[in-house]
Amino acid sequence: MKKALTLALALTLGTAAAQSAFVWPAAWTAEQNTANKRGGELRLSAISDFKTMNPFTSAEADSIPDRMETGAGLFTQDPRNDEFIPYMAAGAPVVSNNNKRFVVKIRQGMKFSDGQAITADDWVSTWRIHTDDKVGSNSYDTFFLVGKPITVKKIDNYTLQFDFPQPSASALSLMSYTPWPDHVFGKAYREGGADAIKKMWGLGTAPSQIVSPGMWVVESYRAGERTVFKKNPNWGDWNKDSRGQELPYLSNMSVRIVADANASLAAFLAGQIDTVGMRNADDLAQTKKAIDSGSLKAFLKANVSPQATSQWITFNWNKAGDPAKQKLFRDVRFRRAMSHIANRQAMVQLALGGLGSETYFSVYPIFKNQIDAGLAAGAPQYKYDLAQASKLLAQIGYTKKNAQGYLVDKSGKVLEFTLSTNAGNTVREQLGRIFADEAKKVGVKVNFTPIDFNTLVGQLTAKGENRPFDAILLGLSGGSNIWSFGSNVVPCGTNLHSYNNPTDGKCATSQEQLMTKLYYQGDSELNDAKRRAIGSQLMKAEGELQPVIYLVGGNYHVAFNERLGGEFTANMMDAYYGHRLQALTFIK
């Protein structure tokens, strides 16, 4: 597919486009709001409570800052063709210095929810805070390439200059970070540095103090119950539909906290929330039954696309307090054995109801072109094979079992570890149980323990030589269809380099060094085919090292209450873009 780079390379004549509103194309929805119906609330759910309102310290997906960021960024991708188009930018960038310098004009007339103008200062201070390692931002790594910073400079109030250390296929995406208010965060940072930032916008902060650049701003928060967002009163000044009407049509969006994914489905079936992620065939069957019986009026479409997420197990290489486990987890034979233990076919059938696929690499299932290229290049897959798993474990020294049937070393110590996942995610809980059951068959004792999501994220992102976990089963979302590898996942020293995250950020193996090199080499390649070929080599290195054991990817299914209008056309729906844009959603 042609990607956004075409814009970056071809539109080098950048112009100060007319400072008009951004018009959301009518083609971005299958059902236009011709009657201009307004008001109402989009009702959503989450299985874990929020951790913070602070955009610089938040690490979890679908956080409060993530939701406020909707409708912010210099460029946005067109869901019809993947091309990047100017959004908060007034026009295409002026590109120079061998595709390493981008000068961007900012759309004038944009305001934060408190009425203050959005200007270049907001992008510069946001960049400066994210790149202060003392802040601990989850976005820190996205502002660096090959260990060197991307720099952001203010030319005037409505002009920015971005300088990259090398060309990047992801340049427009990387420049499209959310500008948080300089008059709030920049002021605090100049007065109190990183410590001041980390103290800001906790869950106890009054909603009246929260300032948003995007579509939504917090209206109320009740711990463990519900968060309500209201529309940013100034966002509609520069966001219009194709008939010139202000967006969004909705007045509010709410997120209710539920016990687990089963409770979320139950709320959807009862008409209490408007959309829910269909996990498997059972969810689809329950929903279809409710629709057929007339108890629920909803749109349901199964198997729309592969998912744009991953499910995996990572082993902690940084366990100085337990040298034996550290040595074990760092042994590639052990990790390959664990991949052989993972009965992915059973996981697809039992956890996903047969609606999914086995995965072996960090590339999301939806990016099929990259996966096919990697397999063609010889990227290995260590498939389910308990005999081979036993053989590899025997090579490490586990040749005998105790009376309980567990493998023991020469001193009689059982081969065991604790595997954690986030409680309430029923699919991951089932994946973990299947893995533990298969492991027991070869004599590996897996103590499977679901725990609180925020606690789990804290363990995963901890740095140091003695990080506080054995193994974690979790997933990632986000990512890009331009370069299908994570900027804060693959390179050594990045915050989601989950298996090896020491204080100094150094690689522990030559394969890690190779993967890091290939990551930056691929990102700097502006030709799609050549970039995909580099990605294939990266997949091969990743497959051989098995730093993370990838498990399964579900299919993406669409389900929403028919009271909602404004969804995509059926051919535009997929796991990458979803089934609608909130700006064009309305209550019928």
Secondary structure, DSSP 8 states (H G I E B T S, - for coil): ---THHHHHH-TT--------EE--GGG-SS--TT-----EEEEEESS----S-TTT--STT-HHHHHTTT-SSEEE-TTT--EEESSBSS--EEETTTTEEEEEB-TT-B-TTS-B--HHHHHHHHHHHT-TTT--TTGGGGEETTEE-EEEEEETTEEEEE-SS--TTHHHHT------IIIIIHHHHHHHHHHHHTSS-TTS-GGG---SSSEEEEEEETTTEEEEEE-TTGGGSEE-TTS-BS-S-SEEEEEE-SSHHHHHHHHHTTSSSB----SHHHHHHHHHHHHHTS--EEEEEEEEE-S-EEEEEE-S-BTT-HHHHHHHT-HHHHHHHHHH--HHHHHHHHSTT-EEE--SSS-TT-HHHHHHHHHTT-----S-HHHHHHHHHHHT--EE-TTS-EE-TT--B-EEEEEEETT-HHHHHHHHHHHHHHHHTT-EEEEEEE-HHHHHHHHT--SSB-S-SEEEEEE----SSS-S-TTTSSTTSTT-TT---TT---SSHHHHHHHHHHHHHHH--SHHHHHHHHHHHHHHHHHH-SEEE-EEEEEEEEEETTEE-B--GGG-BTTTBSB-GGG-EE-
